C-alpha cells in the first residue's frame, strides 16, 4: 500500500464517521494525489487558483476540489465550472462574484463563510455579528447560485492548546447562534463547521468540527 494511502486510512479510522477529511494537496505533485485517489480518497484542498485549475484539468473528474486559500473576486471565474466547495469566503463582495460565475456555469456552488477566531492580524475572516448581519441582508438573500453550507475558521498559530480550544469553541458559538437566531441557519444544508489542521485536528474534532484540512500528516512537509 502506498504511504499516502496508508496515512489517509489511518486518519479516517481515527476520525468520527461524520467528519470529512480534506487532504491538502497544495504544492504536491500529481503522483502523490493519484496515490491517494487510487486508495479511494476524493476530497482534496488547494490554496492557489492557478494550481487548483491546472490540477483539475489533469486529474480525474470525480475529485471533489476544495478551494481553501484566500480567493480574489477576479479569479472566481477560473474555478467556478468545477469547484466542489469554496472555503474562506469573507465578504459579501466575494459571495456576489461567486454567485455571478455560478450562474454563468448553471451551477450552485457550496461555500463556507470564514469566521475570524484567531488573534493574529494576518488571518482573514468576519466577526460573528458581521456574519449575522450579512445573512439578514436582502443582498445576501438575493444570491440564488451560492449555497451556504456553514462556517470555517483558523486558530492562532500557537503551542497553547487552551487558546486553540477556546478559539474553536468561539466558532461553534457563532455557528449555534446562526442556527438559533437566523432564518438561514434553520436550513438543512447549513451543517458544516470546518476547523482543524495537521497540528490541531484532534482538538478540533473534540470541539465539534465536521471537516478537517490535513496536509503535512498525509503528504509530508511542503516543498515550497
FENCOR-V387009 format. One record per residue. N is the residue number from 1. D_LAST is the distance of its C-alpha to the last C-alpha in whole Angstrom. Layout:
[[N:D_LAST] [N:D_LAST]]
This chain:
[[1:27] [2:23] [3:21] [4:19] [5:22] [6:24] [7:21] [8:22] [9:26] [10:26] [11:24] [12:27] [13:29] [14:29] [15:28] [16:31] [17:32] [18:32] [19:28] [20:26] [21:23] [22:20] [23:17] [24:14] [25:12] [26:9] [27:7] [28:9] [29:12] [30:15] [31:17] [32:16] [33:17] [34:20] [35:20] [36:20] [37:22] [38:25] [39:25] [40:27] [41:24] [42:24] [43:22] [44:18] [45:16] [46:13] [47:13] [48:13] [49:16] [50:15] [51:13] [52:16] [53:18] [54:17] [55:17] [56:20] [57:22] [58:21] [59:21] [60:24] [61:26] [62:27] [63:23] [64:23] [65:20] [66:20] [67:18] [68:17] [69:15] [70:17] [71:19] [72:21] [73:25] [74:25] [75:22] [76:24] [77:26] [78:23] [79:22] [80:26] [81:27] [82:26] [83:24] [84:25] [85:24] [86:23] [87:22] [88:22] [89:25] [90:26] [91:29] [92:32] [93:30] [94:27] [95:30] [96:32] [97:29] [98:28] [99:32] [100:33] [101:30] [102:31] [103:35] [104:34] [105:33] [106:36] [107:33] [108:33] [109:30] [110:29] [111:27] [112:26] [113:27] [114:25] [115:27] [116:26] [117:27] [118:24] [119:26] [120:23] [121:23] [122:20] [123:20] [124:22] [125:25] [126:29] [127:31] [128:34] [129:37] [130:35] [131:34] [132:37] [133:38] [134:36] [135:37] [136:41] [137:41] [138:42] [139:39] [140:37] [141:40] [142:40] [143:37] [144:38] [145:35] [146:32] [147:33] [148:32] [149:31] [150:30] [151:28] [152:25] [153:23] [154:21] [155:22] [156:22] [157:19] [158:22] [159:23] [160:26] [161:27] [162:30] [163:28] [164:26] [165:29] [166:31] [167:28] [168:28] [169:32] [170:32] [171:30] [172:33] [173:35] [174:34] [175:34] [176:37] [177:39] [178:38] [179:40] [180:43] [181:43] [182:42] [183:43] [184:40] [185:39] [186:42] [187:40] [188:39] [189:36] [190:35] [191:34] [192:30] [193:28] [194:25] [195:23] [196:22] [197:18] [198:17] [199:19] [200:22] [201:23] [202:26] [203:27] [204:26] [205:28] [206:31] [207:31] [208:31] [209:28] [210:28] [211:25] [212:22] [213:18] [214:17] [215:13] [216:12] [217:16] [218:16] [219:13] [220:12] [221:9] [222:6] [223:4] [224:0]]
